[in-house]
């Protein structure tokens, strides 16, 4: 799985344009609703077999940190 694949999934689940998804952006500034975030985490689990609990994702986390967490868990 590539960063671009994960970002495309974030765009799909959040409804945000892909070009707005900067790896340095804090999740709290991206206007991703909590429902969309939970939906994203379920989709990540379905597609990649990676389970990330919603309480492990904070508004202060950057999109890059979330992508890195997903990739690290997929490789574990």
C-alpha positions in Angstrom: 0.0 0.0 0.0 1.3 3.4 -0.9 0.8 6.8 0.7 -1.2 7.8 -2.4 -3.6 4.8 -1.9 -4.2 5.8 1.7 -4.7 9.4 0.8 -7.1 8.5 -1.9 -9.0 6.5 0.7 -9.0 9.4 3.1 -10.4 11.6 0.3 -13.1 9.1 -0.5 -14.2 8.6 3.0 -14.0 12.3 4.1 -15.3 13.8 0.9 -12.4 16.2 0.8 -10.6 16.9 -2.5 -7.4 14.8 -2.7 -5.3 18.0 -3.5 -6.3 19.4 -0.1 -4.8 16.5 1.8 -1.4 17.7 2.8 0.7 15.2 4.8 1.7 18.0 7.3 -1.9 19.1 7.9 -3.3 18.4 11.4 -6.4 16.2 11.3 -8.2 18.9 13.4 -7.8 21.4 10.6 -9.1 19.2 7.8 -12.7 19.3 8.8 -13.1 15.5 8.8 -16.1 14.7 11.0 -15.8 12.0 13.6 -18.2 9.9 11.7 -16.1 10.1 8.6 -13.0 9.3 10.6 -14.6 6.2 12.0 -15.8 5.2 8.5 -12.2 5.7 7.3 -10.8 3.4 10.0 -13.3 0.7 9.2 -12.4 0.9 5.6 -8.7 0.7 6.4 -9.4 -2.4 8.5 -11.5 -4.0 5.7 -9.0 -3.2 2.9 -5.7 -3.7 4.7 -6.5 -5.8 7.8 -5.2 -2.9 9.9 -7.1 -2.1 13.1 -6.7 1.4 14.5 -8.9 2.4 17.4 -10.6 5.8 17.0 -9.2 6.9 20.3 -5.7 6.5 18.8 -6.4 9.2 16.3 -6.3 12.7 17.7 -7.0 16.2 16.1 -3.3 17.1 16.8 -2.1 14.2 14.7 -0.9 15.1 11.2 -2.2 13.3 8.2 1.3 12.0 7.6 1.4 10.5 11.1 -1.9 8.7 10.5 -0.6 7.4 7.1 2.6 6.2 8.8 0.6 4.5 11.6 -1.5 2.6 9.1 1.6 1.5 7.1 3.5 0.5 10.2 0.6 -1.7 11.4 0.2 -3.2 8.0 3.8 -4.2 8.0 3.7 -5.6 11.5 
